Amino acid sequence: MFATYSKLQLGRLRRSALCAFLLSLVAGPLLGQTSPVLRICEIQGASHTSPHKDEQVSTRGIVTAVARNGFYFQDPIGDGDERTSDGMFVYTKKAPRVSAGDEVQATGTVIEYIPDGVATNNLSITQLSQPDHIQTLSTNNPIPAPVVLGAAGRQPPTRVIDNDNFAIFDPAEDGIDFYESLEGMLVEVPDAVAISPTNRFGEIFVLADAGAGQRLNSRGGLNLTPHTLHPQRIQLDDSLLSGDMPAVQVGDALGHVHGPVSYRFGNFEVLVLTEPVVESAGLAPETTALVGTAQHLTVGSFNVLNLDPNDDDNSADIANGQFAAIADQIVHRLRAPDVLALQEVQDNSGAVNDGTTSADQTAQTLMAAIAAAGGPKYAYADVAPPDGADGGQPGGNIRVAYLYQPARVALIGSVERIEDDAFRRSRKPLKAAFDFKGTKLTVINCHFSSKFGSPPLFGRIQPPTNGGLTQRLAQAAFIHDLVANLLTVDPNANIVVLGDLNESPFPLAPVQPPPGDVLQTLAGTPPVLFNLGDAVDGDLAYSYNFQGISQQLDYLLVSSALLALQPEFDYVHVNTEFPNQASDHDPILARLLLYDRPD
């Protein structure tokens, strides 16, 4: 519960403020003090940067929260203007000697602090830095009532992050301005519902009012659309909690949460002051219904998140159970696909940059874990990259690879590493041919270049750019031409292109793109490839969760010969909605009719 101010208390505060102001006029010159006395709202201003940046000022407020290196305080009266924040952070470097409810006057320099530096393209935080004077005027004051985010208070914008490149400060329309107008203030998120799992930094993305009025998917997530990046998402952070944020999954209810608004890692966030009480929605990992038969072959794709067996490289994949968890998902959730394309397989030494390129121990460790989970005997195929040639985590020599069941399919020849300038300093695709009862299937396993270099969605570059898009377009064009050439030789060829393409299935209107559409470029006009995900109910078409937005990054496309035989397809949701993840991607799976005669 939050204490609110009575008219009598407000009157006393106003008289107190007036007395302090008059006292400053008299005592300031006597003490040699020249800092102007400003209200917090005057320091914040209706802008992303303070009109008093780099000035020494004096201001006052009620302490609302205490951090290890400073405190948040807020003007309990405010100026009545929703565009100007009534709260701010005072950076003291070490633990401050104040408590929540203290009325404090502080004198210091106004700075615009950019978390992690200018190169991150983060926004800045208006702070009072290392004040040379902090005076506690009174204690045990009521904490200012929080601003309610939602139907009962201020509604966050739902469509626009920024559409004017910061030219107009418009909190009613622009999400980036909305949260800036609350910077440093105490807010409440009523009936918060999780649209992401708790991540390893103790952060959760939520919606207010249990997601009322939002178009949530059938599993409780918020899907990406072509026209909005969902500025109504609210990030919760545990940095002011005495313990850890509870482990929640998508759809869980967190009740009413409150705390001051801050900014870091490219997002505004609510620093939660009391641990949320979680009510589980009971979301369960999925198990696919697609299994291989005498006529059908199952083919899947799985990004296994920098998998390696070296527990001394800062990612203890064996000790942390990643191998066991991935194996369990392959066996029990994907039901042991006949052919499984893997992305993000690392060499045997992982991130240790020692010249190792072979991943045979990585493969053996995974296949042993699959056997231990009750799975079939798999074979493994890859082509090791030259040391340091394909990007990714330094030393890891990331690559794509295949697992396949020799009891079901035969590898024809050897796998082929595809080389082209489009894949310079990026993971090279791997082409393989398999025989299933006399029918040939060609599979091209891709991991297109990452979005590295993209600025934060809530950053200083607006609209944000789509990092790496030019290279992904070139990669898509190359794979399209490769497939088209194969179909020229055999128009009835059975071809699958699959993997982590690092792109949405549509251009995003709120993002700055060079012209082009990766999926359209890959498919071609007229199409030579057909995305099986297009036939899935769009409600469930996602394989990744980025900051509370469920979206597609992983794809499986087929040639017309396979499309004519009514292939089946499944996004198997086992990771992206849950805090204990084997990978940050969900796997995908198709069942293909390749043998049309009964045994």
Secondary structure, DSSP 4 states (H G I P E B T S, - for coil): ------HHHHHHHHHHHHHHHHHHHHHHHHHT----B--HHHHH-SSSS-TTTT-EEEEEEEEEEEETTEEEEE-SS--S-TTS-SEEEEE-SS--S--TT-EEEEEEEEEEE-TT-GGGTPPPEEEEEEEEEEEEEESSPPPPPPEEBSTTSBPPPSSBS-SSTTSS--TTTBHHHHHHTTBT-EEEEEEEEESS---TTSEEEEESGGGTTS-B-TTS-BB-BTTB--TT-EEEE-TTSSSPPP---TT-EEEEEEEEEEEETTEEEEE-SS----B--------------SSEEEEEEEEEEEE-S-TTSS--TTTTTHHHHHHHIIIIIS---SEEEEEEE--TTTT--SS----HHHHHHHHHHHHHTT-PPPEEE--PPPTT-S-SSTTT--EEEEEE-TTT-EEEEEEEE---GGGTTSPPPEEEEEEETTEEEEEEEEE----TTPPPTTSSSSSPB-TTHHHHHHHHHHHHHHHHHHHHH-TT--EEEEEE--S-SS--TTSB--S--HHHHHHTTTTS-EEGGGGS-GGG--SEEETTEEE--EEEEE-HHHHTT--EEEE--SSTTSSS-S-SB--EEEEEE---S--
